[in-house]
Amino acid sequence: MCNQTVHKETCSYCNHVSPVKDYIEANNTYILDCEQCGWHYCNEPNCSQCEAQADKIALRELGVFCREEAFLKIAQLKLELSRISRGSPSVFSNLFVRKKLERIFMDYIHLTGTSFSKGAFYQIMLESVYLRYLNISASLRSGVRVSAQLPASL
């Protein structure tokens, strides 16, 4: 009689609990293919299934379907972050800014891992969005005026 534990994880797409394959407890890696919605998750760095899935999400959530559209979206995110950093500090604007930052971060996440996210320049642009996001978030938490803390190069 074999006492094999079946590991299960919650699908991040539909919240259905599904069994995982190739679970390695030491570094918590596994492959999840959701039984309900077909969502795929794994830790492989160049998984074509994960990449295709990221492309679908970028199209559905952001309307981004190619590299050019992705660059335009990144530029838009950078512009929004610049506008936030120049804003006036008040309780109302901080609540508004936090909501905007949440959306910007989700847009950033949707732009990572896609088939058009390969390349050094794309990665540098994404990294600059992320760093600016982190700086603005940190300044909001500390109560310091956002524009006083950010270097102009970001």
Stockholm file with secondary structure:
# STOCKHOLM 1.0

chainA/1-154         MCNQTVHKETCSYCNHVSPVKDYIEANNTYILDCEQCGWHYCNEPNCSQCEAQADKIALRELGVFCREEAFLKIAQLKLELSRISRGSPSVFSNLFVRKKLERIFMDYIHLTGTSFSKGAFYQIMLESVYLRYLNISASLRSGVRVSAQLPASL
#=GR chainA/1-154 SS CCCCCCCEEECTTTCCEEEEEEEETTTTEEEEECTTTCCEECCCTTCHHHHHHHHHHHHHHHCCCSHHHHHHHHHHHHHHHHHHHTSCCCHHHHHHHHHHHHHHHHHHHHHTTSTTCCSHHHHHHHHHHHHHHHHHHHHHHHTCCHHHHCCTTC
#=GC SS_cons         CCCCCCCEEECTTTCCEEEEEEEETTTTEEEEECTTTCCEECCCTTCHHHHHHHHHHHHHHHCCCSHHHHHHHHHHHHHHHHHHHTSCCCHHHHHHHHHHHHHHHHHHHHHTTSTTCCSHHHHHHHHHHHHHHHHHHHHHHHTCCHHHHCCTTC
//
